[in-house]
Amino acid sequence: MEKALLFFGCVLAGWAQAQTPFAAAEHLIERMNGPAQQVVVDLDQDGDLDVVFAAKNDDELVAFRQESAGVFGGRETWLAASEELPMAALTDLQAADWDGDGWDDLIWCDQSSGQIAVLPASGASPYLIAEAPSAYACTLGDLNGDGALDLAYVTYNGNAVGALFGDGTGGTLATYGPEILAQPYTVAIGAGSSGPEIHIGTRSQGKVYRWAPATGTPPEQLADWTNVTALAYDSLAARWWVATDNSYLLVSGDPVNGEWEGAAWDTVWTAGAVDGIAPFAGGAAFAGPQSQHLGYVTESASGWDAAVSTALPGALDVDVADLDGDGTWDLIGSSPSRHRAVWFSDAASAQFTAPHEFIHALQYVRNMDFGDLEGDGDLDAVLMVQGPNLYDGGPEMLHVVRREADGSVSQTATPTGTYFGRDVALADANGDGFLDAAVTDYNGDRVVLLEGGPEGLALADTIIHDLNRAKSLAWGDLDGDGDADLVTVAWSSQVAVSVNEGGSFAPEFYLPDGGNRGEAVALEDFNGDGVLDIAVAYSSGQEVRWWFGEPDGPSYGAPVAVGGLGALLAIAAADADGDGDLDVYAPAYGADSVTVLVNDGLGGFAVGAGTGPMGLSGAVGVDVADADGDGAPEVVVADASLDALVVWQAATDSVWTVALGGDGQDAAWVDWDADGDLDVAGSVYSGVSGLVWAAFTGAWPEVVPGCPGDLNGDQTVSIADFTLFLTAYGCPSSCGFADLTGDDQVTVQDAMLFLLHFSRPCTDINN
């Protein structure tokens, strides 16, 4: 399958990107109906952090429990609405030990029903702790010094501020109302001259007040700003966030003595409201529904550092916590308008983020492909989704995932008319400038074409009408006339060639001597004669067969084959040994690693060294690219048994695993987030996420030789090092792992030094 990939030359230095406390690596926990607020809490008391969202459109609390570091289980309804607690419009959600049992309870404000309620961590039933009409925002702290948590809240339409003094079971309510405040929007607890006090921001007045309920005096004004829409007060650092009409204001200083020092900033956002705030050690984070971002600033000796942002359209709430337990802060946010709940992780070293599920609740997703369907410069994805009744027919859909200019994702579905859709591949078959899609219909014994256009893809024609168990396909210009021809592999012994004659297809013809149960196909010039050749992987035959194209074709003679490879379900082509021709990566289902079939340059193949141990057990899909820019291909495998993508780096023999949440079917290297580096993506068959991608973050590890020539660090200069050396020969300084002379280039002098130490252990060389 032709992937729309961005390949790099041998420029490893380009990968060493500057790291910020929160890498731009997004993890979508799950789509839900209007997540408006969230808290981070150890729900199940197992020692790690979980996340609870207030799904306001579903009137429920939705929980995601952390199963392993940074990996969350599926959606759980932690508490559904009831007649007593309708949870009609949850505008604030807090986690705190309200009942003093040592575990954080869940406390929420319901603006619609006018309630403040608590769900105990002990498992006891939820209960109402206050009737508070139009309760909008709340915060917790010890207001009267009795050691028990108290609760401060504001009622937006009720124009009131209230305090609930906790004693473990409830408390006394005190309020100040409309004679002073107008549309109080946000509330915080801080230190005052007479002890703890409540700070209130009012939206319509644009004023900030403080109120010390223990003194019995009404709130007094502290400051006057325009359009105060959010604030947070951290008593340790004494700082506030305030959104003004067209910029944001960070206020720091001593609130007790009224000494405020304000500094406006508009580094990223110049307009829009901020509706969520999270102070943390050394900084503050915020969410803006109009600014379309989560963001944060950090505090240093020289003042406040520039703001950093991550895209989350419609962001309404934000939290900061070490969610994955790696010792660094993570950023958690929610967007009710986009029905998304996300977190952004710190990633200072090379890794792939936890799975980001763009599509939820799709099952039976087989293969995928990537391309710019609309011509807008953004990468789109297509997924072949089998119908719910696999053998009696659809409705089956080709799902299209589009990346929008603002970083969001949209999804549409087009009927394919298939009865058991398997593979999909994109190409501009009719030359109109829009990508078209070919889909195999396994039970329908055919291949269908969906034509692309300004309005998207639509079912157009049948390319092949009778191909028993049509399975995998690939586009390529087989006859050199400039248009895209099609090769389709059937699970029977047939390999069909459909020649494009200017937008329509000639009747297919079949290659001679097909093998047993074809699974995958690759179209490449394997023998270097300028004509595309055809390679097919077979599962029952346990082999790869090559048909070499004739210059006056497309015509093909008898194939050559390499057998004894195990059950092959996928193949990919790349230059594994750096000699300039294309080798074949062939992962066998059940094998631990990926076999590499080495090309002699003339189209003869032999089993090579392979990828080394990858911990595979059920390889189904594979893709290969030079992801780290060192000249040696990296491999990503979709493993159906592990429910994961497995990534292997050639130069260091390093392995990463990305959980898919279901049995993987297809794998791809693709720069989905358009940040200039290659990420990994996979399709999931029996899971519930459809398309999963994981962003690459940090920098790839670079080989540090133990001695001259030991490029892979195994303490011996061997043929494995020589293979790595050849991949870097001729490189500039960015391939420094093979620069043995230290002259910032890999030349014949390095080759001479390498040969001097060849076949010697490092102990001999260093001594």
N, C-alpha and C positions, 0 to 999 in steps of 0.2 A: 504494500500500500504506500502511495506517495504521501509523505507527511510534509506539511508546510513548516519547515524548520529553519532556524537561523543558525548557520554554522559559523564557527570562528576559525581563524588561522591559529598559528602557534604563538598566542599572546596570552600567556598565563597571567601576566601582571594585571590584565584587565579584569580579572576575577577578584582581585584583592580590594573589594569595595569598602569604603568607610562604614563602620558599624555604629548605629545609634542604639540607645537603650531598648527601643522596640523596633525590631526589624519589620520591614513592610511585608510580612508573611501572614496572610490571613487564613484563619481556620473558621469555616462556617460550621457551628455545632449542629444547627438544623434550621430549616425554614419553619416558621410557625405563624399563626394568625395574629399579627400585631404585637410583637414583644415590645413593651414600652419601658420596663424597668428590670433591673437584675441585681442579684446579690451573689457574692461568692461565700460559700459556707461549707463546712464538712457535714453534709446531710446525714450520712450513714455512719459517722463517727469511726471511720476506718483510717484516719490519719492523713488523707489527702483532701484537696479542695474540690467541691462540686459547684455547679452553677444553677441558680433558680431564676426563672424569668416570669414576669407577670404578663401573660398573654391576654391582653385586655379585650381583644375581640372574641376570645373563646371563654372569657370569664373563668379563668383557672390559673393556678400556679403550675408551671412546667419545669421539671427538674432534669438535669443531665449529670449523671454520676461519673466521676473519673475512674476508669477501669485500670489504666496504667498511666505512666507519666505523659500528660498531654493528650491522652486518648480518652474520649468520652463515649459512654454507652448511648443507647437510643433514648428518645423522648419518653418521659414518664409524667403522667398527670399526678402531681404531688398533692394537690388539693383542688377539687372541683367546687363550683359555686353551689350554694344551698339556699333554701328559703331564708334561713337566719343570716347567712353571710352571702349575699348575691354576687359580690365581687364584680360589679357592673362596669366600673371604670377605675382600674388600679393606677393611680397617678404617682405613687411612691411605694417603695419596698425596701425594708431594712432587715438586717440580720444582727441580733444582739441577744445577750443572755438576760431576757426580761424576767424570768422566774428564779434566777439565781442558782440553777442546778449545774452550772459549769458548761452548758452547751448552748450554742446560739439558736434562738428561736427566730421565726419569721414574723415580721410585723409589717402591716400595710395600711395605707390610706386609700379609701374608696370614695372618690369625689362624688360619684353619682348617688350612691346609697347613703353617703354621709356617715361612714363608719370608720373606726380604727380598730383593728382586730389583730390577734396573735395566734400563730400555730406553734405550739410547744415542740421542742426537739425531743421531748420525752416520749412522743407518740400519743399524748393525750389529745382530746378533741379540741379543735380551734374554738376560740371564744371572743366575743366582743368586749373591748376594754373601754370604748368611749363612743358616744353618739356625737359626731362632729360634722354638721351639715357643710357640704362642699369641701371636706378635708382634702387638701391638695398636696402638701409636702410635709414631711416629718423628719426629725432627727433625734438622737438619743444621747444622754449624758447624765451625770449626777448633778442636779440643780440645787438640791438642798443639803448636800453633804452627809446623807445618811447611809451611803454605801450602796444604795439600790439605784438602778437606772430609772431616770425620769424621761419623759417624752415631750418634746415641743413640736407643735404643728401649726400650720397656717391654713385658713380656709379662704380660697381665692374669691369665690363669689360672696362668701359671708363676711369678708373684710375683717377677719378676726385672727388673733394669735392665741393659742392655748397651751397650757402646760398640764401634763398628767404626771403626778408624783407617784412613782412606783414603790410598792412595798412587798413585791413578790406575787401579789394576787390582783392588783389593781391600784386604785389610788383616788386622790381628790383632783377635781378639775377646776382650773382657774382660767379665765379668758379676759382679753381686752379686745374691743371690737370697733365697730364702724366709726365711732367718734374720732378715731385717730388714723386708722389704716385704710387704704384703698387698694384692693387687689394685691394683697401680699402673695408673693409668688415663690419665695424660697426662704429657707430658715437654717440657721446654724447655731451651735452652742460654743461659747468661748469663755475666756476668763474676764472678769470685770473687777472694778475697784472694791466692790462689796461682795465678791465671790462670783460663782458661775452666773452667766447671763445669756439670754437668747437674743440673737441678731436676726433681723427680718429685712428682706428686700421687697419693695412694692413696685409692681410693674408700671401701673398707670402714673403714679406719682413720681417715680424715679428717685425714691428716697431709701435710705438705709436707717433702721432703728435698732436700739438695744433696749432690752427689757429684763430687769432682774426681779422675777416673781416673788422671791423671798422677802423683798423690801416692801411689797404692797404698793409700789408706785407705778404709774402707767409708763408705757414705752416712751423713750425720748429719741429725737432724731440725732443721728451721728453724721450723716453725709447726704449730699444731694447730687445725684447723677441722672442723666437722661436714660429712660427706658432700662431700668435695672431688671434683667431677665434671668440672672443666675449669680449665685455667690457661694463661696465656700470659705470657711474660716478654720484655720489650723492654729490652735492655741500655742503650739511650740514655735512656729515661725511667724505668726501674726500676718497672714496674707489673705487677701480676698480676690475673687474674680468677679468682675462686673462687665456685662455687655452693654455698651452704649448704643446710640442710634446707628452708627456706621463704623464702629471699631470696638476693640476690647480693651479693658482697663485692668491692669494688675495693680492692686493697692496693697502696700505693705507698710508696717510700722507698728506703733503702740496704740491699740484701740482704747486702752484704759484711760490714757491721758489725752486722747483725741488727736494724737500726732500721726497724721496720715501722709504718706508719700506716694503719689500716683504717677504712673508712667504708661502712656497709651502705646499700643503696638498694633501694627497691621501687617505683620510679616507675610501671612498667608491669607487671612480672611479680612475683608474690608466691610462686610455687611452680614447681617443675619443674627439670629438669636442663639444663645447657648442655653441648653436646658439640662445639662448634667455636669457635675463637677466631682472630682475625686482627688483630694490632697494625698500625697505620699511623701516619703522621706526624700527631701531634696528637690521636690517639684510639685506640679499640679497638672492633672489631666482634665480634659473637657470634651463634650460632645455637642455638635451644632447641627440641627436639622436643616437649616438653610445654608450653612457653610459646607454641608455634605461631608463632614469629616469627624473623625476622632483625632484629638491632638493633645500635646502636652508640652510643657516647658520645664526646664530644670534650673536649679539655682546653683551658682558657683561663687567663688570668691569675688569675681568681677561683676556680679549681678545676675540678671536673668538671661539665660541663653535663648537663642532664637527658637521659635516654635517649630515643632515637627508634627507632621500630620499623616494620617492614614485614611484612605477613602472609605467612607461608609455613608452613602446617601440616606438622608433622613435620620441621622443619628440622634437619639434622644437621651440616652443614659450612658454612663461610663463608670467603670470600676478599675482599680489597679490592685493586682495581687500576684504573688508568685504562683501562678495557676498550675504549672507543670513541675514544681518542686526543684527547679534547676538553680535556685539561688539568685535569680534575676527577676525583675518586675515584668509582668505581662499586662496587657491592656485589653479590657473586655467591654464590649458595647452592644447596643441593640437598636434596631430601627423598626418601629411599628409600621411605617409607610412601605418599607420594602420587605417586611416580614422576615427579617434576618437577625440572627444572633451570632456574633462573631467574637473571636479573640485574636490578638496579634502577639506573637511571641518574640522574645529576645533570641537572637541566633548569632552569636559572635564567631562560631566556627562552622565548618562545612556541615550542612545537614539539609534534610528536606522536611518541610513542615508536616504536621499532622494533616490528614486528609481534609480537603476543602470540598464539601459536597455542593455542587451547583444545582443539581436536580435531585429532588427527594421523591421517594415513593415510586420510582420507575423500577420495574423488574424485567428480567429477561433481556438485558442489553447485551448485544453481541459485540460488534466491532464499531470502530469510530474512525473519523478522518477529520483533518483540519484544513481550513483555507479561508480566504477572504471572499465570502459569498456576495457581499454588497458592494465591494470595491471602495470601501471607506477607509481602508488601511488597517482595520482591526481584524484580528483573527477570530474566526467562528469555528464551531465544532458541529459535526453531524453524528448522530447515534442511531444505529439500527436496533429498534426495539421490537421484539417479537410480541405477538398478541397474547392476551391472557389465556386463550384456548389454543395451545401450541399446535395441535394436530388438526383441529377442525377449522382453523382459519381465524383471522384478525378480529376486530380491526387492528391492523398493524400500522405503525407509524415510523416515519423518519423524524426524529427529534432534532431540532436545530437550536443550538445555544449560541447566542450572539453576545459579544462583549461590546458594551456601549461606550461612548466617548467619556462618560463620567466614571468609568470603572465598574458600573453595575452590569448585571447579566440578565438578558431576556431569553425566553424560551417559546418556541412555536413547534407545532407538529403537523406533518404532512402525510396523508394516507399513501401507502405504497401499493396497495392491492395484493400484497404478498400473503402467502400462507405459512411461511416459516422463514422469515428474513434472516440472513446470516451476516453478510459482509456489505460494506459500503465504501466507495472510493470516489473522490472528487476529481474532475478535470473539465476544461472547457471543450466539450465534445463538438459543439456546433459553431465554434469560433465567434460567438457574439459578445465576448468579453465578460460573460458571467459563468461561474462554475456550475457544472451539472453534476448529478450524482447517479452512479450505477449501483444497483442493489441486487444481490443474489437471493432467489426464492427457492429455498431448499426443497420444500414439499411441492411447490408449484413447478419445479423443473425448468426454471427460466431465469433470465436476467432482465430487469426492468430499468428504464431510464427516467429520471426526474430532471426536467430542464429548469435551469436557473434563469432568473430575470429580475427586474427591479422590485417585483412583489414577492420574491422568494422562489422556492422550489415547488414544482407541480408535476404530478405524474404525467408522462408524455407518451411513452412507447415501450414496446418489448423488443429488446435487442436480440435475445436468443429465446426461442419458443420451446425447445425440447432438449434440455440438458439434465440428465438424471442426477438429482441431488446436487444442484449447483451450490458451491460453497464459498470459495474465495476468488477475488479478482484484483486486477491491477491495470492501470492505464499506462500506455507508453507509445511513442511514435515508432512502430515496428518497421514501416516501409519508407521512412525518411521524407514524407511529403508534408510534414509540418503539423498534422493534426493527430489527435489522440486515438489510438487503437486500443482494443480491450482484449485481455487474456483472462479466461475464467477456468478455474479448477473445480472439477466435480469430485464428490466423494467416491464415485465410481472410478474407472480408469481414465476418464475423458479429460482432455485439456483442450478447450475451445479457443480459437482465435477469431475475433470479430474485427474486420478491417473497416476503418472509417473512410468513407468516400465523400468527404466534404459535408458532414453533418448527418448523413444517413449511413447505415451499416450494411455491408455485403453479407450474404449468408455465411455463417461461421464454418470454419473447417477445423479439423482435429489433428493434433500432433500424433505422430506415430509412437507406438510402444509406451503408452501411459502405464504408470505403476499402480499400486494397490492402495486405494483410499487416499486421494489427494487432499491435502489440508491447507496449503499456503503456497503463494507464488511470489516471485520477485523478478522484475525486469531490469536488467543491467547489461552493459557491455563487458562481459566477463573475459573475453579473449582479445580485447583491444583492437578489433578491426573496424570500429566505428558503427557497428550494427547492434541493436539491442538483442540480447539473448534471454532465454526463459529458464528459470530455475523453479522447481516444484518440490515441496516436501511431502512425504507420504508417512502416514502413521502405521498402517499394517505392514507396508513394505519396509519401513524403518530405514528409509534412504532419502537422498536428494538426487534428482535427475536434472540434467541440463540439456536444453535444445539450443543449438547455436544458429543464429540467423544468417541467412545467405545474403550477399550484397544486392542481389536482384530480387529479393523477396517482397513480401514476407513468405519464405519457404524454409523448411527445416528437415534435416535428416534424422537419423537414429540418435537417441540421446546417449550421453555418458552418465555414469552413476557412481555414487559412493554409498555403500550400504553398511548394515550393522550398527546403526546410529541410535536405535531405540525409537519409540513412538514419537514422531515429530509432528507438532501442531502449528509451528511457526518457524519462519526463517527471516534473516535480515542480512544485507550485504554491506560491507565496509572494508577498508584496507587495514587489516589487523596487524600486519607485520611491517608496514611502512615501505613496501617495495614498489608501490605505485599501481598495483592491480587490486581488484576487489575479491575479497575472501567472503565466506558465508558463515554466519553464526547460526547454529542449529541446536536449539534447546530441546532435549527429549523429555517427554512427560515422565516424571519419576526420577530423573537424574538430578544429581546434586549441583551440577555446573552446566555451562553452555559449551558444547563442542564447536571448535572453529575448524572449518574446512579450508585449507590453505591453497590458494591459486598459484600455479607455476608461471602465470603470465600468458599462457597459451590456451587456457581453458582446461587444464588438467588439475584435479583436486586430490588432496590427501588430508587425513586427519592431523590437525596440529595440536598445539599445547592447550588450547581452550582458555577459559576464563579463570580457572582455579576454583576452589570451593566457594559457592555462593549460598549454600544452605537451601537450595531449591528442593521441591518435592512434587510439584504439579505444574510445570511450565506450560502456559497456553499461548501467550503472546510475547513478542520481543521487538525491541527497536534499538538501534545503535547510532551513536553520534559522538563526535569529539567534543564532549561537553566541557572539559576543562581546558581545551585549547593547547594541549601538549603534543598533538599529532597522533595520539593513540586513542582508538575509539573506546567510549564508555557504553555499558550495556544496561538496559532496563528490561526486566522480565515481569510479566503478569503471571502470578502463581495462584492457580485456583485452589490448591490445597492449603496454602498459607493465608489465603484471603489478603494478599499483599502485593505491592510492587517491590521488587528487589533490584537495587542499583549496585553496579560494580564499576570501580575505577581501575583502569588498566595499569597506570604507573605505580600505584601503591598497593594494589590487590585489596583495596578497602571495599566494604560492603555496607549499604544502608538499606533499611526495610521501612516501607511506608504502608501502614494498614489501610485496607480498602473497605472493610466492613462487609465483605461478601466475596464470592469467588471471582477473581479477575479474569477477563477475557482478552483484552487488547491492551497494549502498552505503547507509549509514545514519548519521545523527547520533543518538547514544544515550548516555545517562549510565550505561554498563555498570558502572563501578566505584563508583557511588553517592556520588561526592565533590562533587556539586553543579555540575559543569560538563559540557559535552557532549563526548564522545569520538567517534571515527569507527570504524565496523565495516564489514567487507566479506566477502562469500562468495567462495570460490575454486573454479573448476570443474575445471581440469586439474592443479592443484597437489596438495598433500598435507596441507593444514591445515584445510580445511572453513570454519570461522569464524575470522576474524582481526579483532582489534580493536587500536586504538592509542589510548592514553590521552593526553588533552591535558594538557600541563604548562606551568608558567610563566604568563605574562600576554600577552594579545594586544597586538600593537603598536598604538599609538594615533596618529592623524594629527597631525602638528605642522605647522601651516600656515606656508608661507614668507612669506605676506603675508595680510592680512585677506581672507577669502573663498576663498583657495586651499586648499580642504579636502583635496584629493588630492595636493598637493605637486608639481604639474606646472608650477608657475610661471605659470599662467594661470588666471584666474577664468572658468570656462566652465560649460556646461550640465551637465557631469559633476559639478562642485562643487555646482550647484544641486540635483541629484538627491540627493546626500549630505546637503545642508542640510535638505531636506524630510523625510528620514528621522529627523532629530533635532529637528525643530521641536516645541516644547513640552516638551522634556526638561529635567530638573534638571541640576545641575552635573556629573553623571557623563557627560554628553554634551558635555563641554567643548570638544571639537574644533570644534563649531559655535557656541560662545559667543563671538562676536566682540567684544562690549562688555565682557566680563569681569565680569558681574553674577551669575554662577553659575546662569544659566538661559538657555534659547534662546527668545527672544520676538520680537515684531514689530520691536523695536529692532535686533536682530541681522539680521532680514530687510532692514530699510532700509539698514543698512551694507553688507550683501551686494550689494544691487542697485546701490548707489553705485559699487561696484568691478566690476560685472559686465561681462564681455567686455574686460577690460583685462589686460595682462601684469603680472607682479609688478614688473618694472623700472619701469613707469610709476607704480605705486601707491607703491612705496618711495621714489621720487624726488619 
